[in-house]
Amino acid sequence: MNPSNKVAIVTGAASGLGRAVAEALLAAGSRVVLFDRDAVGGARVAAAAGEAALFVPVDVTSEDQVQSGIDQALTR
């Protein structure tokens, strides 16, 4: 799979494995939508990534929040 010029949603993207996956995708040329409950950490990761990343505060246990995050990604 070639992630270049693709869009990916990564959950838990503010730290740990989620952040590592997001950073790897960004390095490979993807645009990444970062989902996490940690608003401060998620915003920090997005700011470091620049225009290729969008942070959306999402609790993935909430279907409404997940749908809202997807809608924001599609709008952008």
C-alpha positions as CSV (number, residue, x, y, z in Angstrom):
1,M,0.0,0.0,0.0
2,N,1.3,3.5,-0.9
3,P,0.0,6.0,1.6
4,S,1.1,9.0,-0.4
5,N,-1.7,11.4,-1.3
6,K,-4.2,9.4,0.9
7,V,-6.2,10.6,3.9
8,A,-6.1,8.5,7.1
9,I,-8.0,8.8,10.3
10,V,-5.8,7.8,13.3
11,T,-7.4,7.2,16.7
12,G,-5.4,7.8,19.9
13,A,-3.2,10.1,17.9
14,A,-2.1,12.4,20.7
15,S,0.4,9.9,22.1
16,G,1.9,6.4,22.0
17,L,1.2,4.0,19.2
18,G,-1.5,6.3,17.6
19,R,0.9,9.2,17.4
20,A,3.7,7.0,16.0
21,V,1.3,5.7,13.3
22,A,0.2,9.3,12.5
23,E,3.8,10.5,12.2
24,A,4.7,7.5,10.0
25,L,1.7,8.3,7.7
26,L,2.6,11.9,7.5
27,A,6.2,11.1,6.7
28,A,5.0,8.9,3.9
29,G,3.0,11.7,2.4
30,S,-0.5,11.1,3.8
31,R,-2.9,13.7,5.2
32,V,-4.0,12.6,8.6
33,V,-7.0,13.3,10.7
34,L,-6.0,12.9,14.3
35,F,-8.7,11.7,16.7
36,D,-8.1,11.7,20.5
37,R,-9.8,12.7,23.8
38,D,-6.6,14.6,24.8
39,A,-7.2,18.0,23.3
40,V,-3.9,19.5,24.3
41,G,-1.8,16.6,23.1
42,G,-3.8,16.3,19.9
43,A,-3.4,20.0,19.1
44,R,0.3,19.7,19.8
45,V,0.8,16.8,17.3
46,A,-1.3,18.6,14.7
47,A,0.6,21.9,15.1
48,A,3.9,20.0,14.7
49,A,2.6,18.3,11.5
50,G,1.4,21.5,9.8
51,E,-1.2,21.6,7.0
52,A,-1.2,17.9,6.5
53,A,-2.9,17.2,9.8
54,L,-6.2,18.0,11.3
55,F,-6.9,17.4,15.0
56,V,-10.5,16.7,16.0
57,P,-11.2,16.0,19.7
58,V,-13.1,12.7,19.6
59,D,-14.0,10.1,22.2
60,V,-14.3,7.0,20.0
61,T,-16.8,5.4,22.4
62,S,-19.3,8.1,21.2
63,E,-20.8,7.3,17.8
64,D,-22.0,11.0,17.5
65,Q,-18.4,12.3,18.2
66,V,-16.9,9.9,15.6
67,Q,-19.5,10.9,13.0
68,S,-18.8,14.6,13.7
69,G,-15.1,14.0,13.3
70,I,-15.6,12.3,10.0
71,D,-17.9,15.1,8.9
72,Q,-15.2,17.7,9.8
73,A,-12.6,15.7,7.9
74,L,-14.8,15.5,4.8
75,T,-15.5,19.2,5.0
76,R,-11.8,20.0,5.0
